[in-house]
């Protein structure tokens, strides 16, 4: 699919694909190999360095012309040269900067799968009784970024790294846009059907800030095969 040939590795059950293609130097389209429209995409030149960033598409940014950068703190920025328009169930629309002439390019693409993964947004309230974000499963990993503020880092939390021996609250955090080691900072609860912030702060729960997130399940598809998922 698409006007430019792509090489695709896809797990349609998990809603994830890796797409490689050669840039044309102009706007183009490539196939993504998934069974549904991608909701989150990372992309960049595969081999070029020096000034090239990981561009991020998320379905809940203001429109398809907006992007974030995985290795930067920028707020959502409008530039139709990154993502030409919204992806479809078969293709990704690429602007000029995602199609560097004769350069190998790479995309990582996801869409939500009930009971396995969820991609969405929430608004912070700045309280230790923070917002609850429904995912439909107990998360194993959550990554968030404020799309409305440029002074915030990306954050990753997971259920295997916590100062509470893996129980709530989840306190350890990694910052994908930084080279620093994990930090023990602030609190988040992983619950049976979502996650809830127990602390404030610009990276995760500042009042009025909009945040995008990706979340993946601890026990995909409701249980571990023998027991229902329960709250931590």
C-alpha positions as CSV (number, residue, x, y, z in Angstrom):
1,X,0.0,0.0,0.0
2,X,1.0,3.6,-0.5
3,X,2.9,5.5,-3.3
4,X,6.3,4.5,-1.8
5,X,7.2,0.9,-1.3
6,X,7.6,0.0,2.4
7,X,9.0,-3.1,4.1
8,X,6.8,-4.0,7.0
9,X,7.1,-6.3,10.0
10,X,3.6,-6.4,11.7
11,X,1.9,-8.1,14.6
12,X,-1.7,-7.4,13.8
13,X,-2.9,-9.1,16.9
14,X,-0.8,-6.8,19.1
15,X,-1.5,-3.8,16.9
16,X,2.2,-3.0,16.3
17,X,4.3,-2.7,13.1
18,X,7.8,-1.5,12.1
19,X,7.9,0.2,8.7
20,X,11.1,0.9,6.6
21,X,11.1,2.8,3.4
22,X,13.4,5.1,1.4
23,X,12.6,8.8,1.4
24,X,11.6,10.4,-1.9
25,X,12.4,14.0,-1.0
26,X,8.7,15.0,-1.1
27,X,5.4,14.2,0.5
28,X,4.5,10.5,0.1
29,X,2.5,7.7,1.6
30,X,3.6,4.2,2.8
31,X,1.7,1.1,4.0
32,X,1.8,0.2,7.7
33,X,0.5,-3.4,7.6
34,X,-1.9,-3.1,10.5
35,X,-5.6,-4.0,10.6
36,X,-6.6,-0.6,12.0
37,X,-5.5,3.0,11.7
38,X,-2.4,3.8,13.7
39,X,-3.0,5.9,16.8
40,X,0.7,6.5,17.8
41,X,3.7,6.6,15.5
42,X,7.4,7.3,16.1
43,X,9.6,8.0,13.1
44,X,13.0,9.4,12.0
45,X,15.8,8.9,9.4
46,X,17.3,5.5,10.3
47,X,20.9,6.3,9.8
48,X,21.3,10.1,9.7
49,X,22.4,12.0,12.8
50,X,22.9,15.6,13.6
51,X,19.7,17.6,14.1
52,X,17.3,14.8,13.3
53,X,14.7,13.9,15.9
54,X,12.1,11.3,16.7
55,X,8.9,12.8,15.4
56,X,5.7,11.6,17.2
57,X,2.2,11.3,15.8
58,X,-0.6,10.8,18.3
59,X,-4.3,10.6,17.5
60,X,-5.2,13.0,20.4
61,X,-3.0,15.9,19.3
62,X,-5.0,18.9,18.0
63,X,-4.8,17.6,14.5
64,X,-2.6,15.4,12.2
65,X,-0.5,18.4,11.3
66,X,0.8,18.6,14.9
67,X,3.7,16.5,16.2
68,X,5.8,15.9,19.4
69,X,9.5,14.8,19.6
70,X,10.4,11.8,21.7
71,X,13.9,13.1,22.4
72,X,12.8,16.7,23.2
73,X,10.5,18.4,25.7
74,X,8.6,20.5,23.1
75,X,4.9,21.0,23.3
76,X,2.8,19.9,20.3
77,X,3.9,21.9,17.2
78,X,2.1,22.4,14.0
79,X,4.1,21.5,10.9
80,X,2.5,19.8,7.9
81,X,6.0,18.9,6.6
82,X,6.1,16.1,9.3
83,X,2.8,14.2,9.0
84,X,1.0,15.3,5.9
85,X,-2.5,14.3,7.2
86,X,-4.0,11.7,9.4
87,X,-3.1,8.0,8.7
88,X,-5.8,5.7,7.4
89,X,-6.5,2.0,7.9
90,X,-3.9,1.2,5.2
91,X,-1.4,4.1,4.8
92,X,0.5,6.7,6.6
93,X,0.7,10.2,5.1
94,X,4.2,11.6,5.3
95,X,5.4,15.2,4.8
96,X,8.7,16.2,3.3
97,X,10.7,16.0,6.6
98,X,9.7,12.4,7.0
99,X,10.8,11.5,3.5
100,X,14.4,12.6,3.3
101,X,15.6,12.1,-0.3
102,X,17.3,8.7,-0.8
103,X,17.6,8.1,2.9
104,X,16.4,5.0,4.8
105,X,13.5,5.9,7.1
106,X,11.9,4.0,10.0
107,X,8.5,4.2,11.7
108,X,7.1,2.4,14.7
109,X,3.3,2.2,14.7
110,X,0.7,1.2,17.2
111,X,-3.1,1.1,17.6
112,X,-5.0,0.2,20.7
113,X,-6.2,-3.4,21.2
114,X,-8.9,-4.0,23.8
115,X,-7.4,-5.6,26.9
116,X,-3.8,-5.2,25.7
117,X,-3.0,-1.6,24.9
118,X,-4.5,1.9,25.1
119,X,-3.5,5.3,23.7
120,X,-5.3,8.4,24.8
121,X,-5.1,11.7,26.7
122,X,-6.1,13.2,30.1
123,X,-6.1,16.6,31.8
124,X,-4.1,17.1,35.0
125,X,-5.7,18.6,38.1
126,X,-2.6,19.4,40.1
127,X,-3.7,17.4,43.1
128,X,-2.4,14.4,45.1
129,X,-5.8,13.0,44.4
130,X,-5.0,13.0,40.7
131,X,-7.0,12.0,37.7
132,X,-7.9,8.3,37.1
133,X,-7.2,7.2,33.6
134,X,-9.3,4.3,32.4
135,X,-7.5,1.7,30.2
136,X,-9.7,-1.4,30.7
137,X,-6.7,-3.4,32.2
138,X,-4.1,-3.2,34.9
139,X,-1.1,-1.5,33.3
140,X,2.4,-3.1,33.1
141,X,3.8,0.1,31.6
142,X,2.7,3.7,31.1
143,X,4.4,6.5,29.2
144,X,3.1,10.1,29.4
145,X,4.0,13.5,28.0
146,X,2.3,16.9,28.3
147,X,1.3,17.9,24.8
148,X,0.4,21.4,25.9
149,X,3.6,22.4,27.8
150,X,7.2,22.5,26.5
151,X,8.9,22.4,29.9
152,X,7.9,18.8,30.6
153,X,9.8,15.5,30.1
154,X,8.5,12.3,28.8
155,X,8.0,9.8,31.7
156,X,7.9,6.0,31.8
157,X,6.7,3.9,34.7
158,X,6.3,0.2,34.9
159,X,5.3,-2.6,37.4
160,X,8.8,-4.1,37.8
161,X,10.6,-1.1,39.1
162,X,9.2,0.4,42.3
163,X,10.5,1.4,45.7
164,X,7.5,-0.4,47.1
165,X,8.7,-3.8,45.7
166,X,6.5,-3.7,42.7
167,X,3.3,-2.6,44.6
168,X,1.6,0.7,44.7
169,X,2.6,3.4,44.6
170,X,4.7,3.1,41.5
171,X,7.6,5.5,42.2
172,X,10.4,4.8,39.8
173,X,10.5,6.8,36.6
174,X,12.6,6.9,33.4
175,X,12.9,9.9,31.1
176,X,13.1,8.9,27.4
177,X,14.3,12.3,26.3
178,X,17.2,12.3,28.8
179,X,20.3,10.2,29.4
180,X,19.8,10.1,33.2
181,X,19.2,6.9,35.3
182,X,15.9,6.1,36.8
183,X,14.6,8.4,39.6
184,X,12.4,7.8,42.6
185,X,9.9,10.6,42.3
186,X,6.2,11.1,42.9
187,X,3.5,8.5,43.0
188,X,1.2,6.7,40.6
189,X,-1.1,3.7,41.3
190,X,-1.6,0.9,38.8
191,X,-5.2,-0.3,39.3
192,X,-7.2,-3.2,37.9
193,X,-8.7,-1.1,35.1
194,X,-6.3,1.9,34.7
195,X,-3.9,4.2,36.5
196,X,-4.3,7.1,39.0
197,X,-1.9,9.9,39.9
198,X,-1.2,10.4,43.6
199,X,1.0,13.4,43.1
200,X,1.2,16.6,41.1
201,X,3.9,18.0,38.9
202,X,4.4,19.2,35.4
203,X,5.6,15.9,33.9
204,X,2.5,14.1,34.8
205,X,-0.3,16.0,36.6
206,X,-0.1,19.8,36.5
207,X,-3.5,21.5,36.7
208,X,-4.9,22.3,33.3
209,X,-2.1,20.6,31.3
210,X,-3.1,18.1,28.6
211,X,-1.2,14.8,28.5
212,X,-1.0,12.0,26.0
213,X,-0.2,8.5,27.1
214,X,0.5,4.9,26.0
215,X,-0.3,2.0,28.3
216,X,0.3,-1.8,28.0
217,X,-1.4,-4.5,30.0
218,X,0.1,-6.6,32.9
219,X,-2.1,-9.6,32.0
220,X,-3.4,-9.0,28.5
221,X,-7.0,-9.7,27.6
222,X,-8.5,-9.5,31.1
223,X,-6.5,-12.2,33.0
224,X,-3.5,-14.5,33.2
225,X,-5.4,-17.5,31.9
226,X,-6.5,-18.7,35.4
227,X,-7.4,-15.7,37.5
228,X,-9.1,-12.4,36.9
229,X,-7.1,-9.2,37.3
230,X,-7.5,-7.6,40.7
231,X,-6.6,-4.2,42.0
232,X,-3.0,-3.8,43.4
